[in-house]
């Protein structure tokens, strides 16, 4: 391989903080907000000009209920803006049962307000391109923006990039699936007479059958690889917050490595081709879509999974739904048994670093559930809380007393569903 040797250079230190959070998706907003509320000096870095990641710019706006911890706080904000409601006519598909819909533009604003009210500093249009190692631990990050390269020193770094970008540059071990989950481009379609459409479909869940039959009959040209997989064609819809508006899953594309720029470029091209063909097909063939139009597509293709950082724990799907872990610090849903241990947020082999969101440490089968938005919010809340406690206590995150984290999270209103003896111990700590 031909290479170029980059010259050594001196770069300015932009800031020195207690905690730097890399990535402004929902996990990053939760982490930065909760850390700043503890009095830590926090800066959140985001490569785009808005917050929320796939939950906003990615148009992943039909999600499981937001009902525990910081999820509940976000829900209350959205309810006050009348942009949070149960999706209608989803049918009997267990994969989408109980979803709610949100307005991505309102969510962008509410996340921004949530973050700024906490006292955290925000730096947009800034990409994290490297880490700073000091005395064998991560001591900050290197960033790139229109202003050039700069350094930010920190006592704790939290990776909420989704893809584990910062952790990887810091040398943390990680895993990649040999057969990654498919990617999907989300879009919003308006001008739909949903009553007439549902009279023909029965439920939005049947849309996939209509599209699948058209693909098999050669009436709708989707990528051939898509047609050969059980997820094909990966099309679904849900009615959103406003009349005549639907959120459209515009087909699945397999064989995409989400950290390979060539693969990502191909995915952006192919899924946008699929979207245009799909909307044209629906206008022509499905009642109620005659006047429909494509309002917007996501800022980027939706990647379901890439790096999983190797942590102190890596639970399976069965384990996260079983009895609580002794170090449980995340319970995304008030009404579901899912729990995540602190060890899933702490890298096995790098100090000064925590992570949250879909790059957390877990077995491959667990990620189908753990990559979802409420989980990202909740893991961000736990990671931000832990980072602040580590800073105030003067200890590395891996040496932090988990009981302190649990006690603090309970005080924030996150139900952890701890076993009786652990709950009693934590309650005693709080007293």
C-alpha positions in Angstrom: 0.0 0.0 0.0 1.3 3.4 -0.9 1.5 5.8 2.1 2.2 9.4 2.9 4.0 10.3 6.0 2.2 13.1 7.8 4.6 15.7 9.2 4.7 16.3 13.0 2.9 19.6 13.8 2.0 21.8 16.7 -1.7 22.5 17.2 -3.4 24.9 19.6 -5.3 23.8 22.7 -8.9 25.0 22.1 -10.1 24.3 25.6 -9.4 22.3 28.8 -12.5 20.8 30.5 -13.4 18.0 33.0 -15.4 16.0 30.4 -15.5 16.0 26.6 -18.4 14.2 24.9 -17.7 13.1 21.3 -20.9 13.0 19.3 -24.2 14.9 19.6 -26.7 12.2 19.1 -29.2 11.4 21.8 -26.6 9.5 23.8 -24.2 12.4 23.7 -26.8 15.0 24.6 -27.9 12.9 27.6 -24.2 12.3 28.7 -23.2 15.9 28.4 -26.4 17.2 30.1 -26.2 14.9 33.0 -22.5 15.5 33.6 -22.9 19.3 33.5 -25.8 19.1 35.9 -23.3 17.7 38.4 -21.2 20.8 38.1 -18.6 19.4 35.7 -17.1 21.5 33.0 -18.4 19.7 29.9 -18.1 20.3 26.2 -20.1 18.4 23.6 -18.6 18.0 20.1 -20.8 17.4 17.0 -19.9 17.1 13.3 -23.3 18.4 12.0 -25.1 21.6 12.7 -27.8 20.1 14.9 -28.2 17.6 17.7 -30.0 14.3 17.8 -28.1 12.2 15.2 -30.2 9.5 13.7 -33.2 10.5 15.9 -33.5 13.8 14.1 -31.4 14.2 11.0 -31.6 10.4 10.4 -35.5 10.6 10.6 -35.6 7.6 12.9 -38.7 9.3 14.4 -40.8 6.3 15.3 -39.4 4.9 18.4 -40.3 2.9 21.5 -41.8 4.9 24.4 -39.7 7.3 26.3 -40.7 6.5 29.9 -37.7 6.2 32.2 -35.0 8.6 33.4 -33.9 11.3 31.0 -36.2 9.6 28.4 -39.2 10.7 30.5 -37.8 14.2 30.7 -37.5 14.4 26.9 -41.0 12.9 26.5 -42.5 15.6 28.7 -40.9 18.3 26.6 -42.3 16.8 23.4 -45.8 16.3 25.0 -45.8 20.0 25.9 -45.1 20.8 22.3 -47.8 18.3 21.2 -45.3 16.3 19.1 -45.3 13.0 20.9 -48.0 10.4 20.1 -48.7 6.8 19.6 -48.4 5.6 16.1 -51.7 4.5 14.6 -52.6 1.4 12.5 -49.3 -0.4 12.8 -51.0 -3.8 12.7 -49.9 -6.8 14.7 -46.2 -6.8 13.9 -44.4 -7.3 17.3 -41.3 -5.5 15.9 -43.2 -2.2 15.8 -45.8 -2.7 18.5 -46.0 0.3 20.9 -44.0 2.8 18.8 -44.5 6.5 19.3 -43.9 9.3 16.8 -42.0 12.6 17.3 -41.4 15.7 15.2 -37.6 15.7 14.4 -37.4 19.5 14.2 -39.0 20.0 17.6 -36.7 17.3 19.0 -33.7 19.1 17.6 -34.7 22.3 19.4 -35.7 20.5 22.7 -32.4 18.7 22.8 -30.5 21.9 22.2 -32.5 23.6 25.0 -31.9 20.7 27.3 -28.2 20.8 26.8 -27.7 24.5 27.0 -29.8 24.7 30.2 -27.5 22.3 31.8 -24.5 24.6 31.4 -22.6 22.4 29.0 -20.7 24.0 26.2 -21.5 23.0 22.6 -19.2 23.0 19.6 -20.9 22.2 16.3 -19.4 21.5 12.8 -16.5 19.8 14.5 -15.2 16.3 13.8 -13.2 14.3 16.3 -10.2 12.9 14.5 -7.9 11.6 17.2 -7.2 11.1 20.9 -4.6 12.5 23.3 -2.9 9.9 25.5 -1.4 11.1 28.7 0.4 8.8 31.2 -1.3 5.7 29.6 -4.8 7.1 29.6 -7.0 9.2 27.3 -6.5 12.8 28.3 -8.4 14.6 25.5 -9.2 14.7 21.8 -8.0 16.2 18.6 -10.7 17.9 16.5 -11.0 19.3 13.0 -13.2 22.1 11.9 -13.3 25.0 9.5 -10.9 26.7 11.9 -8.3 23.9 11.4 -7.0 21.3 13.9 -7.1 21.8 17.6 -6.8 19.9 20.9 -9.2 19.7 23.8 -7.8 18.4 27.1 -10.1 16.5 29.5 -10.1 14.4 32.6 -12.6 12.0 31.1 -13.7 11.4 27.5 -17.1 9.9 26.5 -17.4 8.3 23.1 -21.0 8.7 21.8 -20.1 8.7 18.1 -22.2 5.6 17.5 -19.4 4.0 15.6 -16.9 4.1 18.4 -14.6 6.4 16.4 -12.8 8.0 19.3 -12.4 4.7 21.2 -10.9 3.1 18.1 -8.3 5.9 17.7 -7.4 5.5 21.4 -6.6 1.9 20.8 -9.6 0.3 22.5 -10.4 -3.2 21.4 -13.7 -3.6 19.4 -15.7 -6.1 17.4 -17.4 -5.9 14.0 -20.0 -8.3 12.8 -19.1 -10.4 9.8 -22.6 -9.9 8.5 -23.7 -6.4 9.6 -27.3 -5.4 9.9 -28.8 -3.8 6.9 -28.8 0.0 6.4 -31.9 2.0 5.5 -32.6 5.5 4.3 -35.5 7.1 6.1 -37.8 9.7 4.5 -40.9 11.7 5.2 -43.8 11.7 2.7 -46.7 14.2 2.9 -50.0 14.7 1.1 -51.1 11.1 1.9 -54.8 10.4 2.3 -54.1 7.9 5.1 -57.8 6.9 5.4 -57.9 5.7 1.8 -54.5 4.1 2.0 -55.4 2.1 5.1 -58.7 1.0 3.6 -56.7 -0.7 0.9 -53.8 -1.9 3.1 -55.6 -2.8 6.3 -52.5 -1.6 8.2 -49.2 0.1 7.5 -47.5 -3.3 8.2 -49.0 -4.7 5.0 -47.1 -2.1 2.9 -44.1 -4.4 2.9 -46.1 -7.2 1.4 -47.3 -4.9 -1.4 -43.8 -3.8 -2.2 -42.3 -7.3 -1.9 -44.8 -8.6 -4.4 -44.0 -5.7 -6.8 -40.3 -6.4 -6.4 -40.7 -10.1 -7.1 -42.9 -9.3 -10.2 -40.3 -7.0 -11.5 -42.6 -4.0 -11.2 -40.3 -2.2 -8.8 -36.5 -2.2 -9.3 -34.7 -2.6 -6.0 -31.1 -3.8 -5.6 -30.9 -7.5 -6.3 -29.1 -8.3 -3.1 -32.0 -6.9 -1.2 -34.4 -9.3 -2.8 -32.4 -12.3 -1.7 -32.6 -11.6 2.0 -35.2 -12.3 4.6 -35.5 -8.7 5.6 -36.4 -7.8 2.0 -37.6 -5.4 0.9 -37.3 -3.6 4.3 -40.2 -1.2 3.6 -42.5 0.1 6.3 -44.4 3.2 7.2 -46.0 4.8 10.2 -48.3 7.8 10.4 -46.6 10.7 12.2 -47.6 13.7 14.2 -49.5 15.6 11.5 -52.4 14.6 9.1 -51.2 13.2 5.8 -47.6 12.7 6.9 -45.9 9.3 7.1 -42.4 8.1 8.1 -41.2 5.8 5.3 -38.6 3.0 5.7 -37.2 3.1 2.1 -35.8 -0.4 1.8 -32.9 -2.4 3.3 -29.5 -2.7 1.8 -27.2 -5.5 3.0 -23.5 -6.0 2.8 -22.6 -2.5 3.9 -19.7 -1.9 6.2 -20.7 1.3 8.1 -17.1 2.4 8.7 -16.0 2.0 5.1 -16.4 5.3 3.1 -16.7 3.4 -0.2 -19.5 1.2 1.2 -21.2 4.2 2.7 -21.1 6.1 -0.6 -22.6 3.2 -2.4 -25.3 2.9 0.2 -26.2 6.6 0.0 -26.5 6.3 -3.8 -28.5 3.0 -3.9 -30.9 3.9 -1.1 -31.7 7.2 -2.6 -32.4 5.6 -5.9 -34.7 3.1 -4.0 -36.5 6.0 -2.3 -37.4 7.8 -5.5 -38.6 4.6 -7.2 -40.6 3.6 -4.1 -42.4 7.0 -3.8 -43.2 6.9 -7.6 -44.5 3.4 -7.3 -46.8 4.3 -4.3 -48.2 7.3 -6.2 -49.1 5.2 -9.1 -50.3 2.0 -7.4 -51.7 2.7 -3.9 -54.9 4.5 -3.1 -54.4 7.7 -1.1 -50.9 8.4 -2.5 -52.0 10.1 -5.7 -51.1 13.6 -4.3 -48.2 12.4 -2.1 -44.8 13.9 -2.4 -41.4 13.3 -0.8 -40.9 16.0 1.7 -37.4 15.1 2.8 -34.9 12.3 3.1 -32.5 11.7 6.0 -29.2 13.6 6.2 -27.5 10.2 5.9 -28.3 6.5 5.5 -29.3 4.9 8.7 -26.6 2.5 9.9 -27.8 0.0 12.5 -24.4 -1.2 13.8 -20.7 -1.0 13.4 -18.0 -1.2 16.1 -18.9 -2.6 19.5 -16.2 -1.5 22.0 -15.0 -4.4 24.1 -15.9 -3.5 27.7 -15.6 -5.1 31.1 -18.9 -6.8 30.4 -20.6 -8.0 27.2 -24.0 -9.3 28.0 -26.2 -11.4 25.6 -29.8 -10.6 24.7 -31.0 -13.1 27.2 -28.9 -11.7 30.0 -30.1 -8.1 29.5 -33.7 -9.3 30.0 -32.9 -11.6 32.9 -32.3 -10.8 36.6 -30.6 -7.4 37.2 -26.8 -7.2 37.2 -25.1 -6.2 40.4 -23.7 -3.2 38.5 -26.9 -2.3 36.7 -26.8 1.4 35.7 -29.2 1.5 32.8 -32.9 0.5 32.5 -34.2 2.2 29.4 -37.9 1.4 29.9 -40.0 1.6 33.0 -42.3 -1.2 31.9 -39.7 -3.6 30.3 -37.1 -5.8 32.1 -34.1 -4.8 30.0 -31.1 -3.7 32.0 -27.5 -2.9 31.2 -24.4 -3.2 33.5 -21.8 -0.5 34.1 -19.2 -2.9 32.6 -20.8 -2.4 29.2 -19.9 1.3 29.3 -16.2 0.9 30.4 -13.5 -0.2 28.0 -11.5 -3.3 28.9 -8.1 -1.9 28.0 -8.2 2.0 28.0 -8.4 4.3 31.0 -10.0 7.7 31.1 -12.7 6.7 28.7 -16.4 5.8 28.8 -18.8 5.1 25.9 -22.6 5.1 25.4 -25.0 4.5 22.5 -24.9 1.8 20.0 -21.1 1.3 20.3 -21.5 -0.1 23.8 -20.2 -3.5 24.8 -22.6 -6.4 24.3 -23.0 -9.6 22.4 -24.1 -9.3 18.8 -27.6 -10.7 19.4 -28.3 -8.0 22.0 -27.6 -5.1 19.7 -30.9 -5.6 17.8 -32.5 -4.1 21.0 -29.6 -2.1 22.5 -29.1 0.1 19.5 -32.6 1.8 19.8 -33.0 5.4 20.7 -34.4 5.1 24.3 -31.4 2.8 25.1 -29.0 5.4 23.7 -30.6 8.1 25.9 -30.3 5.9 29.0 -26.8 4.8 28.4 -25.8 8.4 27.8 -27.4 9.4 31.2 -25.4 6.7 33.0 -22.1 7.4 31.3 -22.4 11.2 31.9 -23.3 10.6 35.5 -20.4 8.2 36.0 -18.0 10.6 34.4 -19.0 13.5 36.6 -18.7 11.3 39.7 -15.3 10.1 38.6 -14.1 13.7 38.2 -15.5 14.9 41.5 -14.1 11.8 43.3 -10.7 12.0 41.7 -10.8 8.4 40.5 -10.7 6.7 37.1 -14.1 5.7 35.7 -13.2 2.0 36.0 -12.5 2.4 39.8 -15.7 4.2 40.6 -18.0 2.7 43.2 -21.0 1.5 41.2 -23.2 2.0 44.2 -22.6 5.7 43.9 -23.7 5.7 40.3 -26.8 3.7 41.1 -27.7 6.0 44.0 -27.3 9.1 41.9 -29.3 7.7 39.0 -32.1 6.7 41.3 -32.1 10.3 42.6 -32.4 11.5 39.0 -35.6 9.5 38.6 -34.2 6.5 36.6 -35.8 3.3 37.8 -33.2 0.6 37.8 -35.3 -2.4 38.9 -32.5 -3.6 41.2 -32.8 -6.8 43.1 -34.1 -6.3 46.7 -30.8 -6.5 48.5 -29.0 -4.2 46.0 -31.9 -1.7 46.1 -31.8 -1.7 49.9 -28.1 -1.1 49.9 -28.4 1.7 47.4 -31.3 3.3 49.4 -29.0 3.3 52.4 -26.3 5.0 50.4 -28.8 7.7 49.4 -29.7 8.3 53.1 
